[in-house]
């Protein structure tokens, strides 16, 4: 019941808080910073799923775990990527723009891509996936709250400015509590799969951070922009990934973290093993004397 009841509510709140940080100017910014945005968006929409696909094949994950990893790969960045970018002295407006636009793109891309992944990895054993229904559920849980958050920012800008920070912190706290509680209640599932998934997830995170920096260097982006592109590439919206995994697994698995959910749940914890030191490094780099 924990996942079934709490997760949608937390996801809606997180996506609402994301909308609170978005304005029309963020979308216009794409035309002013087209190169940085293009690199970040290409990484998020194309490179991250390809990296997840390569890791799933390279580690020979079971079919259901591979689907779970692909769900993670199709997730956009999230509020935590924005917070990390701010801590690392990255380009925060670019981070918010990338997260916002790729989140809206994911509403369309994720249901189709997840359906294809289930078919590819599971074949005849694939559970039936109603792509239209999945897309509608993701739209209601993700796109609608973002739009409501943007509307609140437009209608009540001063009120939003006063409360946006603590709302974001509340979202982080709730998500952390959900992950810890869910993993604790499914501890045997977590420990059984840790030595299979743990190394795969760490390599995926390292690969995405490195690819983010490499593509930014090729595009000759500034240190701030490169930091943001790398962070947006390496930190995914875990709440959305878990929600989609639960939807794919069906109501029968609501009491436990199924294989469709486990990769994202574990990644939401293991991602900080490398991402936090990375953010510290980029923070010191940007503040170092020229």
N, C-alpha and C positions, 0 to 999 in steps of 0.2 A: 504493500500500500504506500510505502514511503516514496518510491519512484513514481508510481502511478498518480499520486495526488500532488506531491510537492514539486516534482520536476517541471510540469507544465507551468505552474505558477511562478517558479523561479525564473524559467526561461522567458516568460512574458515580462517579468519585472526587469530582467537584464536587457532585453531588447528595447523596452521602453526607455531605460536609462541611456542606451545607445542613441536613441532618437533625440533625447534631451541634448546631446552634444552635436546634433546635426542642424544645419540651416541651409537655406538655398545657396548661400555663399560658398558652402563646401563643395557643392556640385559645380558651381562656376569655376572653382579653383582648379578643376581638372584642365580647363583650357589654359590656365596660367602656368601650371606645372605639368604639362603633358608627358614629359619624358619620365619623370619620377613616378607619376601615377601609372603610366603604361607598364613600366618595369614591375612595379608592385602588383598590379592587377594580373599581369601575365603569369607571374610567379604563383599567385594565389589560385587562379582559375585553371592553369595548365600544369605548371611545374609541381606543385604540391601533390595533386592526384597522381601524376606520373611517378613521383618519388615513393608514394605510398604503395603503388602498384609494384614497383621494383622491389621494395622491401618485403611485401607479401610473398612474392615469388622467390626472392633470394633466401628467405628464412623458411620457405616451405610451410607456411602457416596452414592450419586446417581451413577448410573452405569457409566455415562460419566466422572464424577469426579474421580471415582475409577480407571478408565482406565488412566486418567491423572496422578494420583498418582503413578500408576504402571510404567508409562513411566519415571517418575522421579526416581523411584526405580531401573530401569534398566540402568540408566545413570552411566557412570564411574566418577571418580574424574576429576577435571579439573585444569587449570592453577591456579585458585584461591586457590585450596587446596595446591598447591606447595608454593604459596606466604605465606599462613597462616602457613604452616609447618615451613617455614624459620623464620617467625616472632616469632613463639612459641619455637624456638630453637630445632626443631625436626630434624630428619635425612632427610635432603633435597634430597640427591641422591636416597634414598629409596622412597621418595615421588614421585620424577620424574619417577622412574622406574615403580612404581605401576600405576601411572596415564597413562603413555605411553602404557604399556602392556594391562591394562584393557580397555583402549580406543580402542585398536585394537581388543580385544576380543568382545567388545560391537558391533562392526560393524557386526559381525556374529550373536551374541546373541539377540540384540535388536529387529530386524525385526520379528524374530520368536516368541520371548517372548511377544511382543506387540500384535501380531496377536492372540496368545492364550488368552491374557488378554481381548481383545475386545470380543472374543467369550464367555469367561467365564462370564464376567460381563454384557454383553448386549444381549446375546442370539440371538433371531430372529431379534432384533432391531439393531444388529451390522452392521456398515457400511462395505462395501466390502474392504478388505485389500489385496492388491497385495504384498505379502511378498518379492518376488523377486525384484519388482520395488522399494519398500521401502528400501530394503537392498542396491540396487545400488545407490539410492540417498544419503543414509547415507555414503556409501563408498566414493562417489565423494566429499561430503562436509566435511568428517572427516578424512578418511584414507589417501586420496591423499595429502591434505595439510600437514599432519604429515610427510609423506614420503618426500615431497618437503622441509620441514623445516630441516629434518635430512640431506638431500642432501646438502642444503645450508651450514649447520654446517660443513659437511665434506669437502666441496669444498672451503669455505671461512671462516675458523674458527676465524681469527682475526676480520674480519668485523662483524661477528655474535656476537662475545663476546662484541664488542663495543656498539652494538645497541639492544641487546636482552632485556635489562632491560626496555628501554623506549617503546619498542614494546609491552611488557607484560602490562605495565601501560596503554598504549593506548587501548589495548584490554579490560581491566577492565573498563576504562572510557566509551568506546563505548557501552559495555554491560549494564552498569549502566544507561546510557542515554536512551537506547532502552527500558529497563524495566520500567523506570519512565514514559517515554512518552507513552508507550503502556498501562500501568495501568491508567494513567491520561485520556487517550482517551476512556477508558472502565471503568470509575470510578464506575458506577452503578453496573456493573458486579462484580467488586472487593468488594464493600461494601456489596452487597447482600450475597456474599459467605464467607465473612471474618470470621464471628463468627462460621461458620461450619468448614472451612478449617484451620483457624488460630491455634486453639488449637491442631488439628490433626497434623499439620506440626511442631509445637513446640515440641510435644511429640515425634514425629518421630525423630527429630534432637537430642533431649536429649537421646532417646533410643539408637540411633546409636553411639553417643559419648561414652555412658556408655558401650555398647557392645564392642566397639573398645578397651577401656581400659581393660575390663574384659578378653577378649580373649588374649590381649597382656600379661596380668598378668599370665594367665594360661600357656602361652608359655614361661614365664620367660624372656620377652624381656627387654631391657634397657629402661630407662626413655625416651630417644630420640626416640627410635623405637616405644615405646608405644604411644607417642604423635603423631607421624606421622600416625600410623595405625588408631588411633581414628579420626584424622582429615580427612584422606582419606575415612573413613567410613561415616563421617557425612556431608561432603561437596561435592555435586554432580555438574556435568557439566550442569549448567542451560541452557546455550545456545543450547546445543545439545538436551536437553529435550524439549525446546520450539520448536525447528525446527522439531523434530519428531512429536510433537503434532499438529503442523500446517499441516504437511504432512498427518497425519491420518485424520484430520478434513476435508481436501480438500480445494481447492481454494475458495470455497464459504464463508469460514470463515476468509479469510485473513484480513478483516478489523477489526476484533474483537478478543479478547482472548477467544476462546471457552473453554468449560469445560476440553478438553484434554490438554490445554495449561496452564490454570489458576493455578493448583497446583504447577507446576514448577516455574511459574512467581512469585507467592507469596513466595515460598520457597527461591527463590533467594534473597529475602529481609529478611524474618523472620529467615533465617538460622543464621544471624549475631547476633541476640538477645542473643543466647546462645554460638555460636561458638567464638565470639570475647572475651567474658569473659573467656571462656575455654582456648583460646590461651594465654591470659594474665596470667592465673593461671599456665599453663604449662611452660611459659617463666620464671616466677618467681621461679618455682620449680627447673628448670634446672640450674638457676643461683644462687640458695641459697647455702651458705657455707656448705660444707660437715661436 
